[in-house]
Structure formats: structure tokens, C-alpha cells
Amino acid sequence: LNIYEVAIVRNLHTYGTFAATERLLMELARAGADRQAMHEVIRGHAMAAWDAVQRGGPNPLAGRLAADAEVLRYLPAERVRALLDASGHIGDAPERARQAAAAIRERVGETVGLLTWP
């Protein structure tokens, strides 16, 4: 297994913001915003940002949302940017990695057992 940290950071910077919009949506709802209305605001900005990324540009999603007047009615721009920072967002990756490692150990153990002569 080769892990290329530079590529991981680049991908998180480019695409992680899209995944982090769920955190923003939940925080907006907790702040009193209408969830469905905010979903549409985020979706509109996400589609425009996706188009920019597909054309090879940087992802403008965090900047667009941090400047949106409707979003700013509920959260300050710096909070919006913090919520959209996916660099520390790992979700359930640690648990999934432990499960994968356990499954590999089990398979290797079975294979070694098959190759062992009495």
C-alpha cells in the first residue's frame, strides 16, 4: 500500500469541501435556518463550484458560501469556512481501516493455515 500524502491533501482541498457541506447544513439548521431552503442555497453554489473544478480551476465553494447573504444571516463567514474545512474530517475511516485490517489478518491466517504442512 502506497500512501501519497500530497495527493490526499490535494484531493481533500479540491473535493472535501463538497462533503463538508453536510456539516454546514446541519449547523445552519441548528442556528434557525430552514433546512430545505439552505439545502437549495448550498446546492446552487455546489453546482457552480463543481463546474469550476471540472474546468480545472480551484474549488470556490467555501468562498461562495462564506459570502452568501442568506447563509450569513445565520452564521459568520469564518464559521462557514471552518465548517467547510475538510482537512481534519475523517468520518468513520479509522473504524473502517480497523475492520479491513482485521479481515486481511483473518484471510492471511486462513491462507497460512492452508499452506502449513503437519
C-alpha positions, 0 to 999 in steps of 0.5 A: 500500500502506497500512501501519497500524502500530497495527493490526499491533501490535494484531493481533500482541498479540491473535493472535501469541501463538497462533503463538508457541506453536510456539516454546514447544513446541519449547523445552519439548521441548528442556528434557525435556518430552514433546512430545505431552503439552505439545502437549495442555497448550498446546492446552487453554489455546489453546482457552480463550484463543481463546474469550476473544478471540472474546468480545472480551476480551484474549488470556490465553494467555501468562498461562495458560501462564506459570502452568501447573504442568506447563509450569513444571516445565520452564521459568520463567514469564518464559521462557514469556512471552518465548517467547510474545512475538510482537512481534519474530517475523517468520518468513520475511516479509522473504524473502517481501516480497523475492520479491513485490517482485521479481515486481511489478518483473518484471510492471511491466517486462513491462507497460512493455515492452508499452506502449513504442512503437519 
